[in-house]
Amino acid sequence: MSAVNVVNKTVPASSAPPDERAGRLFLIIAIALAVTFGAGGLFLIIALNHHERDAGILPDHPRQLADFSLTDRTGRTITRGDMSGKIVVVDFLLTSCSLTCPVVNRRMAEVQQLTTNQPDVRFLSLTVDPRTDTPAALMKYGDRFGTDSNRWFMLTGEKPALHSLIATSFLTQDLNDPFVYMPGNFSHTERIALVDAHGQVRMYFDGMRPETTPAIVAEIEKLRKAD
């Protein structure tokens, strides 16, 4: 089955996924119970935590998309300037990763499809292992997800430049943690970051959750209206 078919069947553009509808119902019920029975503490905390996971995760401190000059899967040089004035959806990949990366990139493909007619939206996939993730490897990998090379840039380059960009702009790096399996020892590589048109990282989303797709699309619309 092609990536496009998977996207079409996974996230209908006209209706929210069952998990998202269930999440909204859970939030309403939990708050209602808290109000009715006075169990404000427990019920409200559970409800708000559940809702925050659906809505996204705020950065732990202000982050900006730093300057960069990297190579995409077609061999072109892509720079920070190419993202100027664009809303950018960012993920982190390793082509040899068979667990989280395919799921996260399916989320990216779904958002790409749902924003097809939105020219102000761009996508960046930053490899954490440029030694193996060459342009040729990224070309083959991107084809699995129906990557539009004019909007979705899978980037590689020198490892210090890539790791510095990821650590400065997006993810915490713990070089002393022996249990992080992804190169660079970055935390939360399963997250998808959303950068506004001014280069500010506004929110993260859990790329493993199906409800992340409509949440990102909704947040893109909010950013556009706020500008």
C-alpha positions in Angstrom: 0.0 0.0 0.0 1.4 3.4 -0.9 2.2 6.1 1.7 -0.5 8.3 0.2 -3.1 5.6 0.6 -2.1 5.0 4.2 -2.4 8.8 4.9 -5.8 8.9 3.3 -7.2 6.1 5.4 -5.5 7.1 8.6 -6.6 10.7 8.9 -9.7 11.7 7.0 -9.6 15.5 6.4 -13.2 15.9 7.2 -13.5 14.2 10.6 -11.5 14.0 13.8 -9.9 10.6 14.7 -11.8 8.5 17.3 -8.9 8.9 19.8 -9.3 12.7 19.6 -13.0 12.6 20.1 -12.5 10.2 23.0 -9.9 12.6 24.5 -12.4 15.5 24.3 -15.1 13.4 25.9 -12.7 12.3 28.7 -11.9 15.9 29.4 -15.5 17.0 29.6 -16.5 14.0 31.8 -13.5 14.4 34.2 -14.2 18.1 34.7 -17.9 17.5 35.2 -17.2 14.9 37.9 -14.8 17.2 39.6 -17.4 20.0 39.7 -20.3 17.6 40.7 -18.6 15.6 43.5 -16.0 18.1 44.7 -13.1 15.9 43.7 -11.4 18.9 42.1 -7.8 17.9 42.7 -7.6 14.4 41.3 -10.1 14.6 38.5 -9.0 18.0 37.3 -5.3 17.1 37.3 -6.0 13.9 35.3 -8.2 15.8 32.8 -5.7 18.6 32.3 -2.8 16.3 31.9 -4.6 14.3 29.3 -5.7 17.5 27.5 -2.1 18.9 27.5 -0.8 15.7 25.8 -3.3 16.2 23.1 -2.8 19.9 22.8 1.0 19.8 22.7 4.0 20.5 24.9 5.5 24.0 25.4 9.3 24.4 25.1 11.1 24.3 28.5 12.8 27.6 27.6 12.6 30.0 24.6 14.1 28.5 21.5 14.7 29.9 18.0 15.5 28.2 14.7 19.2 28.8 14.4 21.1 29.6 11.2 22.1 26.5 9.2 23.3 25.4 5.8 22.7 21.7 5.1 22.1 19.3 2.2 18.7 17.9 1.4 18.0 14.5 -0.2 18.2 15.9 -3.7 21.6 17.4 -3.2 20.4 21.0 -2.9 21.7 23.3 -0.2 18.9 24.4 2.2 19.5 27.3 4.6 17.8 29.1 7.4 16.9 31.8 4.9 14.7 29.3 2.9 12.5 29.0 6.0 12.1 32.8 6.4 8.4 33.7 6.8 7.3 30.1 6.8 5.7 27.9 9.4 8.0 24.9 9.8 7.2 21.4 11.0 10.3 19.7 12.2 11.2 16.1 13.1 14.3 14.1 13.8 15.2 10.9 12.1 17.6 8.0 11.7 16.9 5.9 8.6 18.0 2.7 10.3 15.5 3.2 13.1 12.7 0.8 12.8 10.6 1.7 15.9 9.8 5.4 16.4 11.0 7.0 13.2 8.6 5.4 10.7 5.7 6.3 13.0 6.8 9.9 13.4 7.4 10.3 9.7 3.9 9.0 8.9 2.6 11.8 11.1 4.7 14.2 9.0 3.3 12.7 5.8 -0.2 13.2 7.1 0.4 16.8 8.0 2.0 17.4 4.6 -1.0 16.0 2.8 -3.5 18.0 4.9 -1.5 21.2 4.2 -1.0 20.6 0.5 -2.6 23.9 -0.5 -0.8 26.0 2.2 2.4 27.4 0.6 3.5 29.0 3.9 4.1 25.6 5.5 7.5 23.8 5.2 8.8 20.5 6.7 12.3 19.7 8.0 13.6 16.3 8.9 17.0 16.5 10.6 19.1 13.3 10.7 20.9 12.6 13.9 23.4 10.3 12.0 24.7 12.0 8.9 27.4 9.4 8.5 24.9 6.8 7.3 22.1 9.1 6.3 23.5 10.4 3.0 21.4 12.2 0.4 21.0 8.9 -1.4 19.8 7.2 1.8 17.4 10.0 2.5 16.1 10.0 -1.0 15.1 6.3 -0.7 13.7 6.9 2.8 11.7 9.9 1.8 10.1 8.0 -1.1 8.5 5.7 1.5 6.5 8.7 2.8 5.6 10.5 -0.4 7.9 13.3 0.5 7.3 16.5 -1.6 10.9 17.7 -2.2 9.7 21.2 -2.7 8.2 21.5 0.7 9.6 18.7 2.9 13.4 18.8 3.2 15.2 15.8 4.7 18.6 17.2 5.7 22.1 15.9 6.2 25.5 17.4 6.5 28.5 17.5 8.9 27.7 15.9 12.3 28.8 18.9 14.4 26.6 21.3 12.4 23.5 19.0 12.6 23.9 18.2 16.3 24.5 21.8 17.2 21.4 22.9 15.3 19.3 20.2 17.0 20.7 20.9 20.5 20.4 24.7 20.1 17.0 24.9 18.5 15.1 21.9 19.6 16.1 19.1 21.9 18.0 18.5 25.1 21.3 16.6 24.7 22.7 14.4 27.5 26.1 13.1 26.4 26.5 11.2 29.7 23.3 9.1 29.4 24.4 5.6 28.3 20.8 4.4 27.6 19.9 6.8 24.8 20.0 4.7 21.7 19.8 7.6 19.1 23.1 9.2 18.0 23.8 12.5 19.7 22.0 11.4 22.9 19.1 13.7 22.3 16.0 13.4 24.5 12.5 13.1 23.0 13.5 12.5 19.4 10.0 11.2 18.9 8.6 14.7 19.2 7.6 16.9 16.3 8.4 20.6 16.7 6.4 23.5 15.3 8.2 26.7 14.4 6.3 29.9 13.7 6.9 32.3 10.8 9.3 34.3 12.9 11.5 31.3 13.7 10.3 30.8 17.3 9.7 27.2 18.4 6.2 27.4 19.7 5.2 23.8 20.6 6.2 20.1 20.5 3.9 17.2 19.7 4.3 13.5 20.4 4.8 12.0 17.0 3.8 8.5 18.2 0.2 9.6 18.8 -2.4 9.6 16.0 -4.2 12.6 17.3 -1.0 14.6 16.8 -1.8 15.1 13.1 -5.0 17.2 13.5 -3.5 18.9 16.5 -0.5 20.2 14.4 -2.8 21.3 11.6 -5.0 23.2 14.0 -2.0 24.9 15.6 -0.7 25.9 12.2 -4.0 27.6 11.6 -3.8 29.4 14.9 -0.3 30.6 14.2 -1.4 31.9 10.8 -4.3 33.8 12.3 -2.2 35.3 15.1 0.3 36.8 12.6 
